[in-house]
Amino acid sequence: MKNEKKFFYVDNVSGEVAGPHTIKKLKELELTNNILSDSQVTEEGTENWLPFNEVVRSESLKFFEISENFLKVLIYFPECA
């Protein structure tokens, strides 16, 4: 499997730092209230803590940008499809 970014977060239930986990796993933990929209999250290997909702939004925008650029390539070079 490709190298996905992993993140640590402050667990809402225990108050302890947990992880590292992928964004997908963090979204699953949000369903169980282990992580909230304002829970602090940091990417593995960094020390920049941000609210979970900002990290998810940032990662979603990056995915959208990559997807949009990929579609542009397919439009200009349909033989790549």
C-alpha positions as protocol buffer text, in pm:
chain_id: "A"
residue {
  index: 1
  type: MET
  ca { x: 0 y: 0 z: 0 }
}
residue {
  index: 2
  type: LYS
  ca { x: 117 y: 356 z: -68 }
}
residue {
  index: 3
  type: ASN
  ca { x: 276 y: 562 z: 205 }
}
residue {
  index: 4
  type: GLU
  ca { x: -8 y: 754 z: 366 }
}
residue {
  index: 5
  type: LYS
  ca { x: 47 y: 1042 z: 602 }
}
residue {
  index: 6
  type: LYS
  ca { x: 1 y: 949 z: 965 }
}
residue {
  index: 7
  type: PHE
  ca { x: -106 y: 1170 z: 1250 }
}
residue {
  index: 8
  type: PHE
  ca { x: -101 y: 1176 z: 1630 }
}
residue {
  index: 9
  type: TYR
  ca { x: -395 y: 1322 z: 1818 }
}
residue {
  index: 10
  type: VAL
  ca { x: -501 y: 1406 z: 2173 }
}
residue {
  index: 11
  type: ASP
  ca { x: -765 y: 1148 z: 2267 }
}
residue {
  index: 12
  type: ASN
  ca { x: -1083 y: 1317 z: 2391 }
}
residue {
  index: 13
  type: VAL
  ca { x: -1162 y: 1028 z: 2629 }
}
residue {
  index: 14
  type: SER
  ca { x: -822 y: 960 z: 2789 }
}
residue {
  index: 15
  type: GLY
  ca { x: -655 y: 1297 z: 2728 }
}
residue {
  index: 16
  type: GLU
  ca { x: -342 y: 1115 z: 2612 }
}
residue {
  index: 17
  type: VAL
  ca { x: -159 y: 1145 z: 2282 }
}
residue {
  index: 18
  type: ALA
  ca { x: -245 y: 851 z: 2057 }
}
residue {
  index: 19
  type: GLY
  ca { x: -145 y: 733 z: 1712 }
}
residue {
  index: 20
  type: PRO
  ca { x: -7 y: 749 z: 1459 }
}
residue {
  index: 21
  type: HIS
  ca { x: -312 y: 690 z: 1241 }
}
residue {
  index: 22
  type: THR
  ca { x: -423 y: 776 z: 889 }
}
residue {
  index: 23
  type: ILE
  ca { x: -684 y: 1046 z: 826 }
}
residue {
  index: 24
  type: LYS
  ca { x: -931 y: 766 z: 747 }
}
residue {
  index: 25
  type: LYS
  ca { x: -877 y: 612 z: 1091 }
}
residue {
  index: 26
  type: LEU
  ca { x: -905 y: 954 z: 1261 }
}
residue {
  index: 27
  type: LYS
  ca { x: -1240 y: 1006 z: 1090 }
}
residue {
  index: 28
  type: GLU
  ca { x: -1353 y: 670 z: 1227 }
}
residue {
  index: 29
  type: LEU
  ca { x: -1239 y: 774 z: 1577 }
}
residue {
  index: 30
  type: GLU
  ca { x: -1446 y: 1090 z: 1538 }
}
residue {
  index: 31
  type: LEU
  ca { x: -1758 y: 871 z: 1518 }
}
residue {
  index: 32
  type: THR
  ca { x: -1679 y: 733 z: 1866 }
}
residue {
  index: 33
  type: ASN
  ca { x: -1600 y: 1080 z: 2008 }
}
residue {
  index: 34
  type: ASN
  ca { x: -1238 y: 983 z: 2071 }
}
residue {
  index: 35
  type: ILE
  ca { x: -1150 y: 1277 z: 1850 }
}
residue {
  index: 36
  type: LEU
  ca { x: -1350 y: 1599 z: 1816 }
}
residue {
  index: 37
  type: SER
  ca { x: -1337 y: 1873 z: 1552 }
}
residue {
  index: 38
  type: ASP
  ca { x: -1121 y: 2086 z: 1783 }
}
residue {
  index: 39
  type: SER
  ca { x: -897 y: 1800 z: 1907 }
}
residue {
  index: 40
  type: GLN
  ca { x: -530 y: 1873 z: 1851 }
}
residue {
  index: 41
  type: VAL
  ca { x: -360 y: 1673 z: 1574 }
}
residue {
  index: 42
  type: THR
  ca { x: -5 y: 1670 z: 1439 }
}
residue {
  index: 43
  type: GLU
  ca { x: 147 y: 1497 z: 1139 }
}
residue {
  index: 44
  type: GLU
  ca { x: 402 y: 1230 z: 1223 }
}
residue {
  index: 45
  type: GLY
  ca { x: 751 y: 1383 z: 1217 }
}
residue {
  index: 46
  type: THR
  ca { x: 632 y: 1738 z: 1286 }
}
residue {
  index: 47
  type: GLU
  ca { x: 552 y: 1939 z: 1596 }
}
residue {
  index: 48
  type: ASN
  ca { x: 283 y: 2162 z: 1446 }
}
residue {
  index: 49
  type: TRP
  ca { x: -41 y: 2086 z: 1635 }
}
residue {
  index: 50
  type: LEU
  ca { x: -366 y: 2195 z: 1465 }
}
residue {
  index: 51
  type: PRO
  ca { x: -737 y: 2135 z: 1528 }
}
residue {
  index: 52
  type: PHE
  ca { x: -859 y: 1814 z: 1366 }
}
residue {
  index: 53
  type: ASN
  ca { x: -1110 y: 1997 z: 1143 }
}
residue {
  index: 54
  type: GLU
  ca { x: -829 y: 2209 z: 991 }
}
residue {
  index: 55
  type: VAL
  ca { x: -616 y: 1902 z: 919 }
}
residue {
  index: 56
  type: VAL
  ca { x: -907 y: 1719 z: 755 }
}
residue {
  index: 57
  type: ARG
  ca { x: -997 y: 2025 z: 547 }
}
residue {
  index: 58
  type: SER
  ca { x: -634 y: 2070 z: 438 }
}
residue {
  index: 59
  type: GLU
  ca { x: -598 y: 1703 z: 342 }
}
residue {
  index: 60
  type: SER
  ca { x: -932 y: 1710 z: 156 }
}
residue {
  index: 61
  type: LEU
  ca { x: -825 y: 2017 z: -42 }
}
residue {
  index: 62
  type: LYS
  ca { x: -497 y: 1849 z: -137 }
}
residue {
  index: 63
  type: PHE
  ca { x: -688 y: 1541 z: -256 }
}
residue {
  index: 64
  type: PHE
  ca { x: -928 y: 1759 z: -457 }
}
residue {
  index: 65
  type: GLU
  ca { x: -639 y: 1949 z: -615 }
}
residue {
  index: 66
  type: ILE
  ca { x: -464 y: 1625 z: -713 }
}
residue {
  index: 67
  type: SER
  ca { x: -790 y: 1481 z: -850 }
}
residue {
  index: 68
  type: GLU
  ca { x: -862 y: 1799 z: -1045 }
}
residue {
  index: 69
  type: ASN
  ca { x: -512 y: 1800 z: -1197 }
}
residue {
  index: 70
  type: PHE
  ca { x: -546 y: 1431 z: -1289 }
}
residue {
  index: 71
  type: LEU
  ca { x: -875 y: 1503 z: -1468 }
}
residue {
  index: 72
  type: LYS
  ca { x: -709 y: 1788 z: -1659 }
}
residue {
  index: 73
  type: VAL
  ca { x: -441 y: 1545 z: -1777 }
}
residue {
  index: 74
  type: LEU
  ca { x: -708 y: 1299 z: -1895 }
}
residue {
  index: 75
  type: ILE
  ca { x: -888 y: 1576 z: -2084 }
}
residue {
  index: 76
  type: TYR
  ca { x: -571 y: 1686 z: -2264 }
}
residue {
  index: 77
  type: PHE
  ca { x: -431 y: 1334 z: -2306 }
}
residue {
  index: 78
  type: PRO
  ca { x: -731 y: 1097 z: -2332 }
}
residue {
  index: 79
  type: GLU
  ca { x: -501 y: 813 z: -2440 }
}
residue {
  index: 80
  type: CYS
  ca { x: -380 y: 802 z: -2075 }
}
residue {
  index: 81
  type: ALA
  ca { x: -722 y: 683 z: -1958 }
}
